[in-house]
């Protein structure tokens, strides 16, 4: 789920030229088409590709963010039935991602390979 822009250049410009960091051109969207375009940019930047998980964009009312306390970082697993199936929250400033990874691979019908 692509949620509100964490450090939009026009709202909270941490890590931008206004704060002596690298330039950040992402601005808070004013309509759903702009937020969806930003979500697509994220998919490309993270190289999730066509085989990656589906990505959804939260509405401008930030209903998902507010309902599920998605900020600053939460990891969610949405099952094939469209329901929230997994929720990972940080503990001691870190995530235990292997259980989520194993669930995701099982949900995608792929075997878990340990390396």
PAZAPA-4460 file (N, C-alpha, C; in steps of 0.05 Angstrom, whole numbers, plus 32768, in hexadecimal, padded with zeros to 4 digits):
% residues 115
    n_x    n_y    n_z   ca_x   ca_y   ca_z    c_x    c_y    c_z   seq   type   mol
   8011   7FE9   8000   8000   8000   8000   8012   8019   8000     1      X     A
   800E   8029   7FEC   801D   8042   7FEB   800D   8056   7FFB     2      X     A
   8019   8061   8011   800B   8074   8022   8016   8090   801F     3      X     A
   800F   80A1   8030   8018   80BD   802F   8036   80C0   802C     4      X     A
   803F   80D3   801E   805B   80D8   8019   8068   80E0   8033     5      X     A
   807B   80D1   803C   8087   80D6   8056   8095   80F1   8058     6      X     A
   80A3   80F9   8044   80B2   8112   8045   80AF   8122   802B     7      X     A
   8096   8128   8025   8090   8137   800D   809F   8152   800E     8      X     A
   80A9   815A   7FF7   80BA   8172   7FF6   80AB   818B   7FFE     9      X     A
   8090   818B   7FFB   8081   81A3   8001   8073   81A1   801D    10      X     A
   8078   818B   802C   806A   8188   8045   807D   8183   805D    11      X     A
   808E   816F   805B   80A0   8168   8070   80BB   8160   8063    12      X     A
   80CA   8175   805B   80E1   8171   8048   80FA   8165   8054    13      X     A
   80F9   8152   8066   8111   8145   806F   811D   8136   8057    14      X     A
   8137   8137   8054   8146   812B   803E   813F   8139   8024    15      X     A
   813E   8154   8025   813B   8163   800D   814E   817B   800D    16      X     A
   814F   8189   7FF8   8161   81A0   7FF6   815B   81B5   800B    17      X     A
   8141   81B7   8013   813A   81CA   8028   8147   81C3   8043    18      X     A
   8150   81AA   8046   815D   81A2   805E   817A   8199   8059    19      X     A
   8186   81A4   8044   81A2   819F   803C   81A7   8182   8035    20      X     A
   8193   8173   802C   8197   8158   8023   8192   8156   8005    21      X     A
   8192   813D   7FFB   818C   813A   7FDE   8171   8144   7FD7    22      X     A
   816E   814D   7FBE   8154   8158   7FB6   813E   8144   7FB6    23      X     A
   8127   814B   7FBF   810F   813A   7FBF   80FA   8149   7FAF    24      X     A
   80F2   813D   7F99   80DE   814A   7F87   80C1   8140   7F8D    25      X     A
   80BE   812D   7F9F   80A3   8122   7FA5   8094   8137   7FB5    26      X     A
   807D   813F   7FAB   806C   8152   7FB8   8052   8143   7FC0    27      X     A
   8045   814C   7FD5   802C   8140   7FDE   8018   8142   7FC7    28      X     A
   800C   812B   7FBF   7FF9   812C   7FA9   7FE0   813B   7FB0    29      X     A
   7FD3   8147   7F9C   7FBA   8155   7FA0   7FA2   8146   7F96    30      X     A
   7FA7   812F   7F88   7F92   811E   7F7F   7F9B   8101   7F7E    31      X     A
   7F89   80EF   7F7B   7F8F   80D2   7F7B   7FA1   80CA   7F63    32      X     A
   7F9E   80D7   7F4D   7FAE   80D1   7F35   7FCC   80D7   7F3B    33      X     A
   7FD1   80ED   7F49   7FED   80F3   7F51   7FF8   80DF   7F64    34      X     A
   7FE8   80D7   7F78   7FF2   80C3   7F8C   7FF7   80A8   7F7E    35      X     A
   7FE5   80A0   7F6C   7FE9   8088   7F5D   8003   8089   7F4C    36      X     A
   8008   809F   7F40   8021   80A3   7F31   8039   80A0   7F43    37      X     A
   8038   80AB   7F5B   804E   80A8   7F6E   8051   808A   7F76    38      X     A
   803B   807C   7F7A   803D   8060   7F80   804B   8051   7F6A    39      X     A
   8044   8057   7F51   8051   804A   7F3A   8070   8050   7F3A    40      X     A
   8077   8069   7F40   8093   8070   7F42   80A1   805F   7F57    41      X     A
   8093   805B   7F6E   809F   804A   7F83   80A3   802E   7F7A    42      X     A
   808F   8023   7F6C   8092   8007   7F61   80AA   8005   7F4F    43      X     A
   80AE   8019   7F3E   80C5   8019   7F2B   80DF   801C   7F3B    44      X     A
   80E0   802E   7F4E   80F8   8033   7F5D   8100   801B   7F6D    45      X     A
   80ED   800C   7F78   80F3   7FF4   7F88   80F5   7FDB   7F76    46      X     A
   80F2   7FDF   7F5C   80F4   7FC9   7F49   80E3   7FB1   7F51    47      X     A
   80CA   7FB7   7F57   80B7   7FA2   7F5F   80AE   7F92   7F46    48      X     A
   80AD   7F9F   7F2F   80A7   7F92   7F16   808B   7F87   7F14    49      X     A
   8085   7F7C   7EFD   806B   7F72   7EF7   8064   7F59   7F08    50      X     A
   8079   7F4A   7F10   8074   7F32   7F20   8073   7F38   7F3E    51      X     A
   8077   7F51   7F45   8076   7F58   7F61   805A   7F58   7F6C    52      X     A
   8058   7F5F   7F85   803E   7F60   7F92   802E   7F77   7F88    53      X     A
   8013   7F75   7F88   8003   7F8D   7F80   8008   7FA3   7F94    54      X     A
   8008   7FBB   7F8A   800B   7FD3   7F9B   7FF3   7FE5   7F97    55      X     A
   7FE8   7FEE   7FAE   7FD0   7FFE   7FAE   7FD8   801A   7FBA    56      X     A
   7FC9   802E   7FB3   7FCE   8049   7FBD   7FB7   8051   7FD0    57      X     A
   7FBF   805B   7FE7   7FAC   8065   7FFB   7F9E   807E   7FEF    58      X     A
   7F86   8083   7FF7   7F78   809B   7FEE   7F84   80B4   7FFA    59      X     A
   7F7D   80CA   7FEF   7F87   80E4   7FFA   7F7E   80E9   8017    60      X     A
   7F69   80DB   801F   7F60   80DE   803B   7F71   80CE   804E    61      X     A
   7F85   80BE   8043   7F97   80AE   8053   7F89   809A   8066    62      X     A
   7F73   808F   805D   7F62   807D   806D   7F72   8064   8075    63      X     A
   7F81   8058   8063   7F90   8040   806A   7FA5   8047   807F    64      X     A
   7FB4   805D   807A   7FC9   8066   808C   7FBD   806A   80A8    65      X     A
   7FA7   8077   80AA   7F9B   807D   80C4   7F8F   8064   80D1    66      X     A
   7F81   8054   80C2   7F74   803C   80CD   7F88   8028   80D8    67      X     A
   7F9E   8023   80C9   7FB1   800E   80D0   7FCB   8019   80DB    68      X     A
   7FCC   8032   80E3   7FE5   803D   80EE   7FFD   8036   80DE    69      X     A
   7FFC   803B   80C4   8010   8032   80B1   802A   8043   80B2    70      X     A
   8029   805A   80BF   8041   806B   80C0   804E   8069   80DB    71      X     A
   8068   8068   80DE   807C   806C   80CA   8081   8053   80B9    72      X     A
   8080   803C   80C5   8086   8023   80B6   8075   800C   80C1    73      X     A
   8066   8000   80B1   8059   7FE7   80B7   805A   7FD5   809E    74      X     A
   805A   7FBC   80A1   805B   7FA9   808B   8041   7F99   808D    75      X     A
   8031   7F99   8077   8018   7F8C   8076   8018   7F76   8061    76      X     A
   800A   7F61   8066   8006   7F4C   8053   7FE8   7F4A   804D    77      X     A
   7FE0   7F4E   8034   7FC4   7F4C   802C   7FC1   7F31   801E    78      X     A
   7FAF   7F21   8028   7FAA   7F06   801D   7F9D   7F07   8002    79      X     A
   7F9B   7EF0   7FF5   7F8E   7EEE   7FDB   7F71   7EF7   7FDC    80      X     A
   7F65   7EF4   7FF4   7F49   7EFB   7FF7   7F45   7F1A   7FFB    81      X     A
   7F5B   7F29   7FFA   7F5A   7F46   7FFD   7F59   7F4F   801A    82      X     A
   7F5C   7F3D   802D   7F5B   7F44   804A   7F77   7F46   8055    83      X     A
   7F7A   7F57   806A   7F93   7F59   8078   7F99   7F3F   8085    84      X     A
   7FB0   7F33   807E   7FB7   7F18   8089   7FCF   7F19   809B    85      X     A
   7FE1   7F2C   8097   7FF9   7F2D   80A7   7FFF   7F4B   80AD    86      X     A
   8009   7F50   80C5   8011   7F6B   80CC   802B   7F69   80DC    87      X     A
   8040   7F75   80D2   805A   7F75   80E0   805E   7F91   80EA    88      X     A
   8065   7F93   8103   806B   7FAD   810F   8088   7FAC   811A    89      X     A
   8095   7FC2   811A   80B1   7FC1   8123   80B3   7FBC   8141    90      X     A
   80C7   7FAD   8149   80CE   7FA9   8165   80EB   7FAF   8167    91      X     A
   80F2   7FC0   817B   810E   7FC8   817F   811A   7FD3   8165    92      X     A
   810A   7FE3   8157   8112   7FF1   813E   811A   7FDE   8127    93      X     A
   810E   7FC6   8127   8113   7FB3   8111   80FB   7FA2   810C    94      X     A
   80FA   7F94   80F5   80E4   7F82   80EE   80EF   7F66   80EE    95      X     A
   80DE   7F53   80F5   80E4   7F37   80F1   80D6   7F2F   80D6    96      X     A
   80E5   7F32   80C0   80D9   7F2E   80A6   80D7   7F11   809D    97      X     A
   80E7   7EFE   80A6   80E4   7EE3   809C   80C7   7ED7   809F    98      X     A
   80B9   7EDB   80B5   809D   7ED0   80B5   808C   7EDD   809F    99      X     A
   808F   7EF6   809A   807F   7F04   8085   8087   7EFA   806A   100      X     A
   80A1   7EF6   8066   80AB   7EEC   804C   80A0   7ECF   8047   101      X     A
   80A1   7EBE   805B   8096   7EA3   8058   8079   7EA3   8052   102      X     A
   806A   7EB5   8060   804D   7EB7   805A   8049   7EC0   803D   103      X     A
   8058   7ED5   8035   8054   7EDF   801A   805B   7ECA   8005   104      X     A
   8070   7EBC   8008   8077   7EA7   7FF5   8061   7E91   7FF4   105      X     A
   8057   7E8A   800B   8041   7E76   800B   8028   7E81   7FFE   106      X     A
   8022   7E9B   8003   800B   7EA8   7FF7   800D   7EA9   7FD8   107      X     A
   8026   7EAC   7FCF   802B   7EAE   7FB2   802D   7E92   7FA6   108      X     A
   802C   7E7D   7FB7   802E   7E62   7FAD   804A   7E5A   7FA5   109      X     A
   805E   7E66   7FB2   807A   7E60   7FAD   8086   7E53   7FC6   110      X     A
   8097   7E40   7FC2   80A4   7E33   7FD8   80B8   7E46   7FE6   111      X     A
   80BD   7E41   7FFF   80D0   7E51   800E   80EB   7E44   800B   112      X     A
   80FF   7E53   8002   811A   7E49   7FFF   812C   7E58   8012   113      X     A
   8138   7E49   8023   814A   7E55   8037   8166   7E57   802A   114      X     A
   8173   7E6E   802E   818E   7E71   8023   81A2   7E76   8039   115      X     A
***
